[in-house]
Amino acid sequence: MEGRLNPFSNKRLKRLLAAAAALCAAALVSLWIATARSLSDPPRPLSAVLGRVDKVRVLDRFGVPLSTTYGNAYNVHDYAPLHEIPELLRSAFITAEDRRFERHRGADWPARLHALFQNVVHVRIVRGASTISEQVARLVHPRPRGWWSRWLYAWEARRIERGSSKAEILEFFLNEAPFASNRRGVVQAA
């Protein structure tokens, strides 16, 4: 047995661990560079996103709409300020979508870890953990769904939180959340 070469000698194990550490470091650096390139533009307020009208609304002389269109990229016709949306409805959305909305700064990492744990235990996706800010990021910059998109939405949500207040984020979300039949926002859904 003395003449046989031990495949897990101290020297080989050290080289293997050094190579694994270098590979992890290279992966983290490349991920950081790719994320920085994707998020190079400075944060801007959410009000700057609105304003593009693809289809206009035609009104009669009394201000009553003659036709209703839901073909715009954003809800530009039925926009309600946050103070006009009932408190009970705001609370219901926060409770259903993002319980720690007031406490996090974009992404809710404990909720993400808990969702990951539940998904691994059930061997399928049973729970998500996107915050209202991440959903706003998805509404502003739609991408194909995937792990990379979720990573970018987390960073964009943090940037949105730096450029806008919680009230502005909630107002934007409540007015732009998609519902059935191409309706956007709580006013059109009602």
Secondary structure, 3 states (H helix, E strand, C coil): CCCCCCCCCHHHHHHHHHHHHHHHHHHHHHHHHHHHHHCCCCCCCHHHCCCCCCCCCCECCCCCECCCCCCCCCCCCCCCCHHHCCHHHHHHHHHHHCCCCCCCCCCCHHHHHHHHHHHHHHCCCCCCCCCHHHHHHHHHCCCCCCHHHHHHHHHHHHHHHHHCCHHHHHHHHHHHCECCCCCEHHHHHC
